Amino acid sequence: FCRYISSDNVDEIIDIVLKNLCNDHRRYLLEQEIYKLFISQCKNVKYLSWETRQPLTLFPGASIFFSQLYELYIDIDSVNSDALYKLAQISKDLNTLSIKSCSRNIPELIYLIDAQRNLKKLKLYTKVDEKTGKELSKALERNRATINNLYLNSIDNIVLSSLTALVNLKKLSILHWKNYKEIQQYLAIYEFPNLQELILMQGHLSSFKEISLLIEKTIGNISIIYITVTNKTAKEAGILIKAIADNCPKISDLYTYIEPKDFIHVKTLLLNCRFLRTIELRSLEFFINENDNNIGDELLDIFILFSPKSLDNIHISGFWKYSIDAFNRFFEGFRKRPLQYFDIIFDKLSYSNITSDHKIIIRKYINEGVVKYSSSSRV
């Protein structure tokens, strides 16, 4: 009885059998026999990781094996066209399709996507060429009724207007974009009312306003927002925090940026979002007034006074200065409801404002059980 087959599992079996024998031909033949055995004998496999050049869909028993497959992770560059075409003919009930690599235009990939009757999750872990991007974008539109989870490791060559058709999206992940003006334009236009998770990572943004416009058009089901940018000059971080506070009552995990002038919006966030478990607030570049010593104390006090009982995982930027008194006051405020995790975020902006005295305090409260874990306590 087997429900999960990974190329890593097969490699482990081969290593055990062949041990230190480095013979590519023997390895290929043994790999072939193992996959043939799995495909002919395992009738209830739901997940397959296909990262081999073996023509799996051409092996005996493939029709039954692949017809029952629920999730497929596939390295398109390793699969020949005939095997991929056959896959599209016999595997029509995939819930999840994850594509590891696709360095050339392969019509059979589009055929495979269109062959699915109820494809919910499409995950693209690779950059595609311009022709493939256009065809993939058209396939997204054709499958708009079923796809509710989209992961794009790169949106280069993806036609962003095609995403407007995905009105049933619940989870959207976009990573590594170059044209920030275009993505911001479409973030302001998109309407995904049922959105539950929004992940935007490793790209440039000039403003967070467009993300706030997207969030304002949801119906209040968002539970996770994760934003990381490659620049620290984006504007309107406070508008985003306010939009989340006003429109995301169910949010549990928030990773974003903020400037000290917008700390007041964190108060509203904590008051309105009573299911919040994890918050990470990174710093943006901002004008530092020499008279604004210990500017981070305001944020610490807001956490003390307004945090929901669910919040037990706090990450804050080390770029803001915190007084020793405020640090002590913060941890004392959580003595009756200990934190699972507290951490200071160190990046290019924040190397100098957390002293050994701050770290000693963190260690003290770890020892007293007020904080369970922290990577910021080393002196």
C-alpha positions, 0 to 999 in steps of 0.5 A: 500500500503506497500513496506517495512516490518521490524521486528521492525515495527511489534514489535512496533505494538505488543507493542501498542496492548499488551502494558505492557502485557508480555505474550510470547504466546499472543505475538507469536500469534499476531505476526503471525496474523500480518505477515499473514495479510501483506503477504496476503494483500500486493502485492508490498512489495520490502523489507523484514526484516525477523528476526522472527521464524514465517514460513513466506513462509508457510503462505497464499499468500506467493508465490505472496508476495515473488516472487516480493521481491527485497531485503531481510535481513534475520536472518538465525538462526531464520528461520527453514529449511522448510521455507528457502527451500520454500523461495528458490523455490518462491523467485528468483528475489532478487537484494539484500540478506543480512544475519544477522546470520548463526551459522551452516551449512544450505544447504538451504542458498546456495540453496537460493543464487543459485536460484536467477536470478540476484543477485547483492548485497550479504552482510554477516554480520556474521562469518560462519563455515568452511563448510558453508564458503567453500560452500558459496565461491563456490556459489560466483563463480557460481554467478560471472556474476551478483554479483557486491556488496560484503560485508563480515563482516568476511572473516574467513572460506571464500575461498579468491581465490573465489573472483577472479571470481567476475570480475564485482565487483563495491563495495567490503567491507571486515572487521575483518580478522585474516590472514593478509598475506593471505589477502594481497596476494590476494589484490595484485592478485585481478582484479576488473576493475569496482570497485567504492567503496573499504572498508577494516576495522578492520584488521591488515596490514603490508603494503598498497602496495597490496591495491595500486596494486589493485587500479592500476588495476581499470579503474578510477571509484573509488569514495570511499576508506575507510581503517582502521587498527588495527595496526599503523605499516603498511608500504607504506602508501605513495605508496597508496596515490600516487596510488589513486592520479594517478588512482582515478580521480573521488574519493569523499571520502577518509579515510586512513593513512599517515606518514609525509614523504609522505605529498608530495603525498597529494599535487598530490592527491588534484591536480588530484582528483578534486571531492574530498569532504571528506578526513581523514588522520590518523597517523601511528607510525613513528620516531620523530626527535626532530628538526621536531617541528610542522611537521603538518604545511606542511600538512596544507599548502598543503590543503591551496594551492591545495585543490579542491573547492569540498573539505569541509570535512577535518579530520587530526590526532592530533598526528602531531604537528601544530603551532598556526600560521599554524592553523590560516593560514589554516582557513584563507585559507578557509574563502572564501570557508567555510568548512562543517566539520573540525576535529582532530582525537584523538586516542592512538597516538594523545592524547597530541599534540592538545592544548587548544589554537588550540581548541580556534582557531577552536571555533573562526572560527566556530563562524565566519562561516569559519567552520560549524561543529567540535567536536574538539573545546571543551576546 
